[in-house]
Amino acid sequence: VALTGRIRDAFGVNMSIGSLFDYPNLAALAAALEEQGAR
C-alpha cells in the first residue's frame, strides 16, 4: 500500500497493488508508468 501511494505521489499515476505483480522487473514497471503518462 505504501509503495502504490509513493508511486501516485511521485508520478501522478494510480496503480493497484495487484498491478505491481504484473511486471517482472523495475524496467517493465517503469515502462508501464511511462505509458500511463507518468509525470
N, C-alpha and C positions, 0 to 999 in steps of 0.2 A: 504494500500500500504506500509506503514511504517513497519507494522508487518511482511509482507512477505519478505521485504528487510532485516529485522533483522534475520529472520529465515534463509535466504540464507547466510547471513554473518556469523552467529554463527555456523550453522550446514552443510553448503555446499549443501543444498537441495533447489531446486526451487519449489515453490508452488504457485498456483494461488490463488487469493483472494477467489474465489468461493469454492475452495477445503477446505478452513478453515471451512466452514459451513457443510462439510460432516462429521465432527467429533463432537459428542455431548459433549465432555469434554476434558480437557487437557491431561488426561491419554490416551485417544484414539488418540489424535493428536501426543503425544509423541511416541506411538506405531507405528503410520504411518511413522513418521520421522525416527525411528529406522529401519523400514522395507525398507525404501528408501535409506538406507546407510548413515544416518547422521553421521558425524564425531564426 
